[in-house]
Amino acid sequence: MVAVAYAFSLLTVTLKCQVSILAAQLCSSLKEKEESW
């Protein structure tokens, strides 16, 4: 049971990291589009 909880927490951490990276990429791309206008 401990292994399952550990794997689940690891999965949530990786998902959060991926989401934050995607958000940062979206923000940077939006800023670049605004500057190009």
Residue frames as a rotation matrix with the C-alpha (Angstrom) as fourth column:
MET 1
0.570 0.822 0.000 0.00
0.822 -0.570 0.000 0.00
0.000 0.000 -1.000 0.00
VAL 2
0.366 -0.519 -0.773 2.90
0.175 -0.777 0.605 2.34
-0.914 -0.357 -0.194 0.73
ALA 3
-0.667 -0.645 0.374 4.32
0.451 0.050 0.891 1.70
-0.593 0.763 0.258 -2.74
VAL 4
-0.066 0.734 0.675 0.99
0.978 -0.088 0.191 2.66
0.199 0.673 -0.712 -4.33
ALA 5
0.801 0.353 -0.483 0.83
0.495 -0.845 0.204 5.91
-0.336 -0.402 -0.852 -2.37
TYR 6
-0.047 -0.912 -0.407 4.44
0.154 -0.409 0.900 6.67
-0.987 -0.020 0.160 -3.28
ALA 7
-0.668 -0.161 0.726 3.80
0.707 0.166 0.687 6.03
-0.231 0.973 0.003 -6.98
PHE 8
0.346 0.887 0.305 0.65
0.925 -0.377 0.050 8.16
0.160 0.264 -0.951 -6.88
SER 9
0.674 -0.157 -0.721 2.45
0.253 -0.869 0.425 11.07
-0.694 -0.469 -0.546 -5.23
LEU 10
-0.452 -0.891 0.038 5.28
0.268 -0.095 0.959 10.77
-0.851 0.444 0.282 -7.77
LEU 11
-0.376 0.402 0.835 2.74
0.926 0.123 0.358 10.82
0.041 0.907 -0.418 -10.60
THR 12
0.708 0.693 -0.136 1.01
0.702 -0.711 0.033 13.93
-0.073 -0.119 -0.990 -9.28
VAL 13
0.290 -0.685 -0.668 4.35
0.132 -0.663 0.737 15.73
-0.948 -0.302 -0.102 -8.88
THR 14
-0.696 -0.571 0.437 5.38
0.473 0.094 0.876 14.94
-0.541 0.816 0.204 -12.46
LEU 15
0.020 0.790 0.613 1.97
0.983 -0.128 0.133 16.05
0.184 0.600 -0.778 -13.75
LYS 16
0.765 0.246 -0.595 2.24
0.446 -0.869 0.214 19.34
-0.465 -0.429 -0.775 -11.85
CYS 17
-0.190 -0.920 -0.342 5.72
0.132 -0.369 0.920 19.93
-0.973 0.130 0.191 -13.29
GLN 18
-0.652 -0.021 0.758 4.52
0.741 0.194 0.643 19.24
-0.160 0.981 -0.111 -16.83
VAL 19
0.422 0.888 0.185 1.51
0.902 -0.432 0.019 21.55
0.096 0.159 -0.983 -16.39
SER 20
0.583 -0.257 -0.771 3.68
0.225 -0.861 0.457 24.38
-0.781 -0.440 -0.444 -15.04
ILE 21
-0.559 -0.825 0.082 6.13
0.262 -0.082 0.962 23.96
-0.787 0.559 0.262 -17.95
LEU 22
-0.351 0.514 0.782 3.26
0.930 0.094 0.356 24.01
0.109 0.852 -0.511 -20.46
ALA 23
0.702 0.636 -0.321 1.83
0.683 -0.728 0.052 27.14
-0.201 -0.256 -0.946 -18.82
ALA 24
0.143 -0.737 -0.661 5.21
0.098 -0.654 0.750 28.86
-0.985 -0.172 -0.022 -19.00
GLN 25
-0.747 -0.402 0.530 5.55
0.521 0.143 0.842 27.98
-0.414 0.905 0.102 -22.69
LEU 26
0.110 0.874 0.474 2.04
0.980 -0.175 0.097 29.30
0.168 0.454 -0.875 -23.37
CYS 27
0.706 0.131 -0.696 2.78
0.410 -0.877 0.250 32.57
-0.578 -0.462 -0.673 -21.58
SER 28
-0.292 -0.897 -0.331 6.05
0.093 -0.371 0.924 33.08
-0.952 0.239 0.192 -23.46
SER 29
-0.660 0.088 0.746 4.41
0.745 0.212 0.633 32.34
-0.102 0.973 -0.205 -26.82
LEU 30
0.472 0.880 0.056 1.57
0.882 -0.472 -0.016 34.76
0.013 0.057 -0.998 -26.06
LYS 31
0.451 -0.380 -0.807 4.06
0.183 -0.846 0.501 37.48
-0.873 -0.374 -0.312 -25.13
GLU 32
-0.659 -0.727 0.193 5.96
0.301 -0.020 0.953 36.90
-0.689 0.686 0.232 -28.38
LYS 33
-0.245 0.655 0.714 2.72
0.960 0.060 0.274 37.20
0.137 0.753 -0.644 -30.36
GLU 34
0.719 0.523 -0.457 1.87
0.613 -0.787 0.064 40.48
-0.326 -0.326 -0.887 -28.62
GLU 35
0.025 -0.798 -0.602 5.33
0.047 -0.601 0.798 41.87
-0.999 -0.049 0.023 -29.40
SER 36
-0.703 -0.289 0.649 5.05
0.609 0.225 0.760 40.86
-0.366 0.930 0.018 -33.07
TRP 37
0.365 0.859 0.359 1.83
0.929 -0.362 -0.078 42.84
0.063 0.362 -0.930 -33.40
